[in-house]
Amino acid sequence: MSTTTTVRSWGAICLGIFFALVTAYVLFSDVLGGAAITTGHVLALAALVAAIASGHMAAPALRTGAIIPGIMLVMLFVGGTGYVVVSSGARNAEQAGSKAAAIEAANKTRAHEEELLAKAEAMLAEAQADMARECASGRGKRCQGREATVNVYAAAIKGHKATLAALPAPQAPSGYSHAAKVLASWGLHVTDDWLALNMPFVTVLITELGTIAFLHLGLGHKRRPRLVPALPANDPLPPAEAPVDPVIDWVREFRRVHGRNPQIPEVQKRFPRLPKTTAWRRATAA
């Protein structure tokens, strides 16, 4: 028997398409941003299609006895899924690394500005104390020099504060610090570095398996029986070179066991899809 694909749930198919589009977006996000299509993009697309198709067709092939093609489809599914997960996970990790590097650079810039601000404030306080001593007896040249120094430090402080105001607030580079603390409170000793290393691949694995699972639920397989050709109307007996007819074989076996020919309803009970006229012809041919 051969198999044919049937639709079992349009909702599941839509979910499968959604997860497939998410995976495709991750794989080709740089192309959407204007990058050129490379060999890696073509291979990733081929692996995505191969993983989806082989995941849908492997089980029916094995059930119908096509062992070698079924095993090859299983291998293709595992290899395609692995390639897609690794490729998409690497792209996620690359983007996460770039984001972490930008956060780290911003944090360093903020820390440096805060250090300069603290130094400028300390030097301003010292300069103001010197100015107070020098200007206590009058505004001489030394007093005016101290005032100029105070003004320089005050301007520097103003500039550092403006720079700090324009910088983003300090952030954790990985973004998983709070999640690591929550998991640690549950007794799971994981670090934010471990989460940052593994989560990009876990999310891609979820989308890839979601694609396969929902498409498998949405698309079914139905066995299609082989049709037995009818005998010619003017020749009730099959020719000698004709293939063996299962109805005729059954009628002959029935006669051998019961010592009589089966009635037409008995033939139709054994072969429900057989028309009455055809059943009579087969019984006559036997």
WONOR-V400243 format. One record per residue. N is the residue number from 1. PHI is phi as a letter, one per 40 degrees, with the letter a starting at -180 (none if undefined). OMEGA is omega in radians with two decimals (NA if undefined). NEAR is the number of other ideal C-beta (glycine too) atoms within 8 Angstrom. Layout:
n	phi	omega	near
N	PHI	OMEGA	NEAR
N	PHI	OMEGA	NEAR
//
This chain:
n	phi	omega	near
1	none	3.04	7
2	c	-3.13	7
3	b	3.08	10
4	b	-3.11	7
5	c	3.13	8
6	b	3.11	8
7	c	3.12	9
8	b	-3.11	8
9	a	3.08	8
10	c	3.10	7
11	c	3.10	7
12	c	3.10	12
13	c	3.12	13
14	c	3.09	9
15	c	3.10	11
16	c	3.10	16
17	c	3.12	9
18	d	3.14	8
19	c	3.09	13
20	c	3.11	12
21	c	3.08	8
22	c	3.12	9
23	c	3.14	15
24	c	3.13	10
25	c	3.12	9
26	c	-3.10	12
27	c	-3.01	14
28	b	3.14	11
29	c	3.13	9
30	c	3.09	7
31	c	3.09	10
32	c	3.10	7
33	c	3.08	6
34	h	3.14	4
35	c	3.13	6
36	c	3.08	4
37	c	-3.10	6
38	b	3.08	6
39	c	3.12	5
40	c	3.10	7
41	c	3.14	11
42	c	3.12	9
43	c	3.11	9
44	c	3.10	13
45	c	3.12	11
46	c	3.13	8
47	c	3.13	13
48	c	3.12	14
49	c	-3.14	8
50	c	-3.14	12
51	c	-3.12	16
52	c	-3.08	12
53	c	-3.11	8
54	c	3.08	13
55	c	3.13	12
56	c	-2.98	10
57	b	-3.06	9
58	c	-3.08	13
59	c	3.10	8
60	d	3.12	9
61	c	3.13	11
62	c	-3.12	11
63	c	-3.13	7
64	c	3.07	10
65	g	3.08	4
66	c	-2.98	8
67	c	-3.07	7
68	c	3.06	6
69	c	3.12	8
70	c	3.10	12
71	c	3.12	9
72	c	3.11	8
73	c	3.08	12
74	c	3.10	11
75	c	3.12	8
76	c	3.11	12
77	c	-3.13	14
78	c	-3.13	8
79	c	3.14	10
80	c	3.12	13
81	c	3.11	13
82	c	-3.14	8
83	c	-3.13	12
84	c	-3.12	16
85	c	-3.13	12
86	c	-3.12	9
87	c	-3.13	12
88	c	3.11	14
89	c	3.11	13
90	c	3.11	9
91	c	3.08	12
92	c	-3.13	13
93	c	3.11	11
94	c	3.12	8
95	c	3.10	8
96	c	3.10	11
97	c	3.10	8
98	c	3.11	8
99	c	3.13	8
100	c	3.12	12
101	c	3.11	9
102	c	3.12	8
103	c	-3.14	11
104	c	3.11	9
105	c	3.12	8
106	c	3.11	11
107	c	3.11	11
108	c	3.11	8
109	c	3.11	9
110	c	-3.14	11
111	c	3.13	8
112	c	3.12	8
113	c	3.11	12
114	c	3.09	9
115	c	3.11	8
116	c	3.12	10
117	c	3.13	12
118	c	3.11	8
119	c	-3.13	8
120	c	3.12	12
121	c	3.11	9
122	c	3.14	8
123	c	3.08	9
124	c	3.13	12
125	c	3.12	8
126	c	3.13	8
127	c	3.11	12
128	c	3.08	9
129	c	3.09	8
130	c	-3.13	10
131	c	3.14	13
132	c	3.13	8
133	c	-3.08	7
134	c	-3.08	12
135	c	-3.14	11
136	c	-3.10	5
137	c	3.14	5
138	h	-3.11	5
139	c	3.07	5
140	c	-3.12	8
141	c	-3.14	5
142	c	3.09	7
143	c	-3.14	12
144	c	3.08	9
145	c	3.09	9
146	c	3.10	13
147	c	3.11	10
148	c	3.12	8
149	c	3.12	11
150	c	3.14	12
151	c	3.12	8
152	c	-3.14	8
153	c	3.11	12
154	c	3.09	9
155	c	3.11	8
156	c	3.12	10
157	c	3.12	12
158	c	3.12	8
159	c	3.12	8
160	c	3.12	12
161	c	3.10	9
162	c	3.11	8
163	c	3.12	9
164	c	3.13	11
165	c	-3.14	6
166	c	-3.12	5
167	c	3.08	9
168	c	3.12	5
169	c	3.12	3
170	d	-3.13	5
171	b	3.02	9
172	c	-3.07	9
173	d	-3.07	9
174	c	-3.09	11
175	g	-3.11	9
176	b	-3.08	11
177	c	-3.13	9
178	c	3.12	7
179	c	3.12	9
180	c	3.11	13
181	c	3.11	8
182	c	3.13	8
183	c	3.10	9
184	c	3.10	10
185	c	3.08	6
186	c	-3.12	6
187	g	3.11	5
188	c	-3.04	6
189	c	3.07	4
190	b	-3.13	8
191	b	3.10	6
192	c	3.08	12
193	c	3.13	7
194	c	3.12	9
195	c	3.13	13
196	c	-3.12	12
197	c	-2.98	7
198	b	-3.04	8
199	c	3.11	9
200	d	-3.14	11
201	c	3.13	12
202	c	-3.13	8
203	c	3.11	10
204	c	3.10	15
205	c	3.11	10
206	c	-3.12	8
207	c	-3.12	13
208	c	3.11	15
209	c	3.06	9
210	c	3.09	11
211	c	-3.09	13
212	c	-3.04	15
213	c	-3.06	9
214	c	3.06	13
215	c	3.09	16
216	c	3.08	9
217	c	-3.09	10
218	c	-3.12	15
219	b	3.14	12
220	b	3.13	7
221	b	-3.13	11
222	b	3.11	8
223	c	-3.12	8
224	b	-3.09	8
225	c	3.08	5
226	c	3.13	6
227	c	3.10	4
228	c	-3.10	7
229	c	3.13	4
230	c	3.09	6
231	c	3.06	12
232	d	-3.09	5
233	c	-3.08	4
234	c	-3.13	3
235	a	-3.08	8
236	c	-3.13	6
237	b	3.10	7
238	c	3.08	9
239	c	-3.07	6
240	c	-3.09	4
241	c	-3.12	3
242	c	3.11	6
243	c	-3.12	3
244	c	-3.14	5
245	c	-3.10	11
246	c	3.12	7
247	c	3.13	14
248	c	3.11	12
249	c	-3.13	9
250	c	3.13	11
251	c	3.14	14
252	c	3.12	9
253	c	3.10	8
254	c	-3.14	11
255	c	3.14	12
256	c	-3.09	6
257	c	-2.99	6
258	b	3.12	7
259	g	3.11	4
260	a	3.07	5
261	c	3.11	8
262	c	3.04	12
263	c	-3.08	6
264	d	3.09	10
265	d	3.11	6
266	c	3.09	9
267	c	-3.12	16
268	c	3.08	11
269	c	3.11	7
270	c	-3.14	7
271	b	-2.99	10
272	c	-3.07	5
273	c	-3.05	3
274	c	3.09	10
275	c	-3.07	5
276	c	-3.12	7
277	c	3.13	6
278	c	3.11	10
279	c	3.12	14
280	c	-3.14	9
281	c	3.13	11
282	c	3.13	15
283	c	3.09	13
284	c	3.13	8
285	c	-3.14	11
286	c	NA	10
//
